[in-house]
Each structure stands twice: as structure tokens, then as C-alpha cells.
Amino acid sequence: MKTILFLCTGNYYRSRYAEELFNNHAVRGGFSWAARSRGLAIERGVHNIGPLSPFALAALTERGLIARGGERLPRQCAAADLEAATHIVALSESEHRPLMRARFPEWESRVEYWEVADVEITPPQIALGAIDGRIDSLLDRLHLTRNLK
């Protein structure tokens, strides 16, 4: 099975939403792909309460989707996570490229960077809507769009 690895800072909000959204599409479409997510600096998420952001959970629920991994606590990215991935996406280039450069410099140029800002900068409805669109584009590029529309 091929894997997508979504990265954000705390593995609590954006990357977890992207993981759940992608996996819901993959299950529904019968694709041999699965998404995982990790945080590049989970130590920065000291104010995160619970395993999954309530914003991500609410957006999934609004879309009629189930957070299959919603009980999992945030996980720190390790080199083994990067090595195991078929494709890697970091949710914010301005935020995550410096973290990649500092923590995994040999991987910095092998990551696809999006630009979806965290909740302090962009309201969840806008940020998560942007992730919806980026996931659709990613599925198109991976030729995984059959039966999704």
C-alpha cells in the first residue's frame, strides 16, 4: 500500500484533518493508498487539549465523515515516518520548511509544501476548506478521483 504523510507542527489540527479526509476518500474510492500524519514540533502544542482538534472534528462531522483515528494522540515525526512514505505533504511552507531544514535537512526538498496557516492566522472554516481543495487536487494528481464525485 502506498502512503501519504501529512506534516504540521503539532499533529493536532491541520495534518490530522488532512489525514482523516484523505483516508475517508481512499476508503470510499477503494484506493490502495493510506494517509498518516505527524508533527514536526509537537512540543509547541502545549495548549492542545485531547487527541484531535475540535475544529478538525467538527469539520469532519459537518462533511458526514468519521474520524477513524480521532482517539490517537499527536505523534512526533521521526526519520522512519519519512522513509516509509510514498509522498510527503507539509501543510504550511512558511511554517514547516524551516522545521524540516532544522530537524530533517536531507528531506526538506523532498516534501510538497502547501500554504494553509494555523488557526491563529486563518479561521478554521477557511483553512480546512483550503485543505479540502488541496486534497481534491492531490487525488487528481494521483489519479484517484474515480467514484469520488
C-alpha positions as CSV (number, residue, x, y, z in Angstrom):
1,M,0.0,0.0,0.0
2,K,1.2,3.5,-0.8
3,T,1.2,6.1,1.9
4,I,0.8,9.9,2.1
5,L,2.4,11.5,5.1
6,F,0.9,14.8,6.2
7,L,3.0,17.1,8.4
8,C,2.2,20.1,10.5
9,T,3.6,21.5,13.7
10,G,1.6,19.8,16.4
11,N,-0.2,16.9,14.6
12,Y,-3.4,18.1,16.2
13,Y,-5.3,20.2,13.7
14,R,-4.3,20.6,10.0
15,S,-2.3,17.4,9.4
16,R,-4.9,15.3,11.3
17,Y,-7.7,16.8,9.3
18,A,-5.9,16.1,6.0
19,E,-5.1,12.5,7.1
20,E,-8.7,11.8,8.0
21,L,-10.1,13.4,4.9
22,F,-7.7,11.6,2.6
23,N,-8.4,8.2,4.3
24,N,-12.2,8.7,4.0
25,H,-11.8,9.4,0.3
26,A,-9.5,6.4,-0.1
27,V,-11.9,4.0,1.7
28,R,-14.8,5.3,-0.3
29,G,-12.9,5.1,-3.6
30,G,-11.3,1.7,-2.9
31,F,-7.8,3.1,-3.3
32,S,-4.7,1.3,-2.2
33,W,-3.4,4.4,-0.5
34,A,-3.5,5.4,3.1
35,A,-2.6,8.6,4.9
36,R,-0.7,9.1,8.1
37,S,0.2,12.3,9.9
38,R,2.9,13.5,12.2
39,G,4.0,16.7,13.9
40,L,7.3,18.4,13.3
41,A,7.3,20.1,16.8
42,I,4.6,18.6,19.0
43,E,6.3,20.2,22.0
44,R,4.8,23.5,20.7
45,G,1.3,22.2,21.2
46,V,1.2,22.7,24.9
47,H,-2.3,24.2,24.7
48,N,-3.8,21.4,22.6
49,I,-6.4,19.6,24.6
50,G,-7.3,16.0,23.7
51,P,-6.2,13.9,20.8
52,L,-7.7,15.8,17.9
53,S,-8.6,19.5,17.4
54,P,-12.3,20.2,17.9
55,F,-12.2,22.3,14.7
56,A,-11.0,19.3,12.7
57,L,-13.5,17.0,14.3
58,A,-16.4,19.4,13.7
59,A,-15.4,19.9,10.1
60,L,-15.3,16.1,9.5
61,T,-18.7,15.7,11.2
62,E,-20.1,18.6,9.0
63,R,-18.9,16.7,6.0
64,G,-20.5,13.4,7.2
65,L,-17.2,11.8,7.8
66,I,-15.9,9.8,10.7
67,A,-12.5,10.5,12.4
68,R,-11.3,6.9,12.4
69,G,-8.1,7.9,14.2
70,G,-9.7,10.5,16.3
71,E,-8.7,8.9,19.6
72,R,-5.0,8.8,18.7
73,L,-2.8,11.3,20.4
74,P,-0.5,13.6,18.3
75,R,2.7,11.9,17.2
76,Q,6.2,13.4,16.6
77,C,7.7,12.8,13.2
78,A,10.7,10.5,13.0
79,A,13.0,9.7,10.1
80,A,11.3,6.3,9.8
81,D,8.0,8.1,9.1
82,L,9.6,10.0,6.2
83,E,11.3,6.9,4.9
84,A,8.1,4.9,4.9
85,A,6.1,7.5,3.0
86,T,5.4,7.3,-0.8
87,H,4.6,11.1,-0.8
88,I,5.0,13.8,1.9
89,V,3.0,17.0,2.3
90,A,3.7,19.7,4.8
91,L,0.7,21.9,5.4
92,S,2.5,25.3,5.5
93,E,5.7,26.1,3.7
94,S,6.4,29.2,5.6
95,E,6.0,27.4,8.9
96,H,7.2,23.9,8.1
97,R,10.1,24.3,5.7
98,P,12.3,25.8,8.5
99,L,11.3,22.9,10.8
100,M,12.2,20.4,8.0
101,R,15.5,22.2,7.4
102,A,16.4,22.2,11.1
103,R,15.2,18.7,12.0
104,F,15.3,16.7,8.8
105,P,17.5,18.6,6.3
106,E,18.0,15.7,3.9
107,W,14.2,15.6,3.5
108,E,13.5,19.3,3.0
109,S,13.5,19.3,-0.8
110,R,11.5,16.0,-1.0
111,V,8.4,17.5,0.6
112,E,5.4,19.0,-1.2
113,Y,4.6,22.2,0.7
114,W,1.1,23.7,0.8
115,E,0.3,27.1,2.4
116,V,-2.5,26.5,4.9
117,A,-2.0,28.7,8.0
118,D,-2.7,27.6,11.6
119,V,-5.8,28.7,13.5
120,E,-4.2,31.8,15.0
121,I,-3.8,33.2,11.4
122,T,-6.6,31.7,9.4
123,P,-10.1,30.9,10.6
124,P,-10.8,27.1,10.7
125,Q,-13.6,27.3,8.1
126,I,-11.2,28.9,5.6
127,A,-8.2,26.8,6.4
128,L,-10.0,23.4,6.4
129,G,-11.8,24.4,3.2
130,A,-8.4,25.0,1.6
131,I,-7.3,21.6,2.7
132,D,-10.4,20.1,1.1
133,G,-9.4,21.7,-2.2
134,R,-5.8,20.7,-1.9
135,I,-6.8,17.1,-1.1
136,D,-9.1,17.0,-4.2
137,S,-6.1,18.3,-6.3
138,L,-3.8,15.7,-4.8
139,L,-6.3,12.9,-5.5
140,D,-6.5,14.2,-9.1
141,R,-2.7,14.2,-9.5
142,L,-2.5,10.7,-8.0
143,H,-5.3,9.6,-10.4
144,L,-7.5,8.6,-7.5
145,T,-10.7,10.5,-8.5
146,R,-12.9,7.7,-9.7
147,N,-16.1,7.3,-7.7
148,L,-15.5,10.4,-5.6
149,K,-17.8,12.8,-7.3
